[in-house]
Amino acid sequence: MYSKVENKFVHLIAAGNYVMTLHAFEEMEDDGLDIFDIENVVIKGKVIEKQKDMLTGEFKYRFKGQTLSNGIAETVLKFGFHGKAVIITVYKARQEIL
């Protein structure tokens, strides 16, 4: 359903063409995740929801996938300026099969 969007984010993340908000960084640390976990969630995960920001009209995409330690995490991304992906937030998710 979101394969074009997923592919674009995968290419951006794999190329290191992304930025992370301070909020996402803090949440990542709080949940015991690292940047390699988050990259894996995007590269091997799936978009499970498209959201529209009511104030800005921007679209955000919620990815769900496996961390490197086989946990499940989610991250919310959007397309930023200058063609970069923006990691807005990250968090551990319930353990369930994708």
SULVENPE-V758404 format. One record per residue. N is the residue number from 1. SS is DSSP state (a for helix, b for strand, c for the rest). PSI is psi in degrees with one decimal (none if undefined). Layout:
BEGIN
<<N & SS & PSI> <N & SS & PSI>>
END
This chain:
BEGIN
<<1 & c & -40.5> <2 & c & 25.9> <3 & a & -37.7> <4 & a & -42.7> <5 & a & -45.5> <6 & a & -47.2> <7 & a & -40.6> <8 & a & -44.7> <9 & a & -40.9> <10 & a & -45.8> <11 & a & -41.6> <12 & a & -45.9> <13 & a & -45.5> <14 & a & -31.6> <15 & c & -2.9> <16 & c & 21.7> <17 & c & 64.1> <18 & b & 163.8> <19 & b & 156.6> <20 & b & 133.4> <21 & c & 158.1> <22 & a & -40.1> <23 & a & -47.9> <24 & a & -42.0> <25 & a & -45.1> <26 & a & -42.0> <27 & a & -39.2> <28 & a & -48.9> <29 & a & -41.9> <30 & a & -33.4> <31 & c & 6.7> <32 & c & 27.7> <33 & c & 164.3> <34 & c & 175.8> <35 & a & -30.9> <36 & a & -34.2> <37 & a & -45.8> <38 & a & -42.1> <39 & a & -42.5> <40 & a & -38.8> <41 & a & -42.4> <42 & a & -47.1> <43 & a & -38.2> <44 & a & -2.5> <45 & c & -166.0> <46 & b & 150.9> <47 & b & 126.8> <48 & b & -10.0> <49 & b & 141.7> <50 & b & 130.7> <51 & b & 149.5> <52 & b & 124.9> <53 & c & 123.1> <54 & c & -28.5> <55 & c & -44.3> <56 & c & -19.2> <57 & c & 2.4> <58 & c & 149.2> <59 & b & 140.4> <60 & b & 152.2> <61 & b & 129.2> <62 & b & 118.1> <63 & b & 146.7> <64 & b & 135.0> <65 & b & -176.1> <66 & b & 143.0> <67 & c & 173.1> <68 & c & -23.0> <69 & c & 18.1> <70 & c & 18.0> <71 & c & 176.2> <72 & b & 133.4> <73 & b & 163.6> <74 & b & 152.9> <75 & b & 147.8> <76 & b & 128.1> <77 & b & 159.7> <78 & b & 165.4> <79 & b & 126.6> <80 & c & -174.0> <81 & a & 156.3> <82 & a & 24.9> <83 & a & 17.7> <84 & c & 154.1> <85 & b & 145.3> <86 & b & 119.5> <87 & b & 112.3> <88 & b & -45.1> <89 & b & 162.3> <90 & b & 153.4> <91 & b & 152.4> <92 & b & 145.5> <93 & c & 170.5> <94 & c & 147.3> <95 & c & 110.7> <96 & c & 158.3> <97 & c & 136.7> <98 & c & none>>
END
